[in-house]
Structure formats: structure tokens, C-alpha cells
Amino acid sequence: MEMNKNNLFPIFVKLEELRLLIVGAGEIGYEKLATVLSNTPGAHVTVVANFIKKEVRELAFQHKNVQLIQAAYHAEFLDNCDIVIAAVNDIDLAERIRQDTKQKGKLLNAADKPSLCDFYLGSVITKGDVKIAISTNGKSPTLARRMKEFFNEALPDELETLVSNLHNIRNKIQDGFKERVKKLNDITSPLVEE
């Protein structure tokens, strides 16, 4: 493994087909819940916390697929989820959640605690069906956010139309896989040439 290389494996998860547990419903919990719902409004989310911030309640009220449980965290909550986000300011609790998720075979993102994470939530740019995620390997969320702002401005809004047109062309090409790829490459290569 190279030391100066981001070795994370990028994936896009069909979160609406999984069950997400968010532990914490303060400012960090609200930020994580809002991020999840802005990307996947149909995600099945359970939020567990002793205290639930007003904004979290309001956001959950707008999404019937979000369940709020006002209670202290315990490991049994992990039995009904596939992925976990620990959005807590308590390092001891975050480490306990980490131990529990490892023991139960769940993936964990611990907000602002990269060493406890199995995965990171990158900065995301969405233009219709085009979604680009940016990762700094957990080292600088601020840089990722700045890059997101740059690409959000740089990518044209017409990108969605282009994707739709290319999808229609792809479906009309009746040739084999290699010939289809060649034709699509011929069509799209002018997009990256100067």
C-alpha cells in the first residue's frame, strides 16, 4: 500500500435498500441526516439520541422513512441496521460504538474521528444523474468542500440533458459491446478535447 496515496475504494451505495442508524441528534447528527436525505430522500434512517435537536425533529417530520428514538445508545440498536453513523461529541461513546459495530459486522462512519471510520462521507456534487464524490482521505473536509463549490460552478446545468441524450444513443446502438464503447467514445471525446 502506498503511503502518500488515497487508497479508499469509491462506491455509490443504494441507501434506500439498506437501513441506516445515526447515533446522535445534535448539530453533527442534523448535518449527517440532512446530507443523507439530500442524496437519498428515501433512505430508511433511525436516529437514536438522548437529546434530539429541534431541527432534527423537523427534518424527520418531513420524511416518513426517518424514525426518531429518544434513548441512550446501546448495542442492540445495531441489530436493525446495515450501516452506522456515529454523530457524537463523546470520544468514549464513539469508541464503544466502534467496538460494537466491529463485533456485529457493521460499517461505521464516526464524524470527525477518521481513525474510527470504515468509510467517509465525501463532498458530493449532483447534476441530475451525474454525481461526483470528493475525498481527501478524511484529512481535510474543508478542502473537499471548497472543491465541491468549484466543480458545482464549473459543471454546466446542461449536463443532465447530455447524459439523457447519451443514454438514448447508447440504447439505440445495436452493435456488440466493443463497437458500442468505440462509438460512444467517438461521440464523447470532443467533450474533453480542447
BELDA-V939782 format. One line per field, one symbol per residue. ss: DSSP state (~ for helix, > for strand, _ for the rest). phi: phi as a letter, one per 20 degrees, with the letter a starting at -180 (. if undefined). burial: + if it has 24 or more other C-alpha atoms within 12 Angstrom, else -. Layout:
ss: ???
phi: ???
burial: ???
//
This chain:
ss: ______________~~~_>>>>>___~~~~~~~~~~~~~____>>>>>>____~~~~~~~~____>>>>>____~~~~~~__>>>>____~~~~~~~~~~~~~~__>>>>___~~~______>>>>>__>>>>>______~~~~~~~~~~~~~~____~~~~~~~~~~~~~~____~~~~~~~~~~~~~~~___
phi: .ffdcfefefcdeeffeddddddoceffffgffffgffecgefecdddafcdggffgfffffcfedddceaffbgffffdbdccdedcedfffffffgfffffemdecddgmcgfeeebdeffcdccmeeccddcdmmebgffgfffggfffffffffgffffffffffgfefeffgffffffffffegffdee
burial: --------------+---++++++++-+++++++-++-++--+++++++-+++--++-++--+-+++++---+-+-++--++++++++----+++-+++++----+++++++++-++++++++++++----+++++++-----+--++---+-------------------------------+----------
//
